[in-house]
């Protein structure tokens, strides 16, 4: 084999080898991008579920706080008392759902902390007849701000993954 023959063979096979390497790299990059898109879609869906649960939680807390104020100010009829007490199992269920699902998404530790504080504040008021409704209101406000940031983050994460 002469040197000229080897040069001609290398000139012939170099583009074929580069084409194959490029195809292989492109295929692997597409797999990774699809995986990222799938993960971000799942993350976004979980984030939406958590947002829905937190909004239900907020509504139940508001109903309970208003019920507590109504109880101390005016008293409740037996029907109103039943409706008021029926909110607690719902609240416990939603609280449980939130705690379970918060582990599945990023940037949710502050939300979990605030939800726990609200739950323990309600519990202290109910069990010990002490505590502050004003404290619960400020915690609800803090939760709303955190949910807004959480939602912004999930939308940003979703939009950047769609661009990829």
Order of alpha helices (4+ residues) and beta strands (2+ residues): alpha-alpha-alpha-alpha
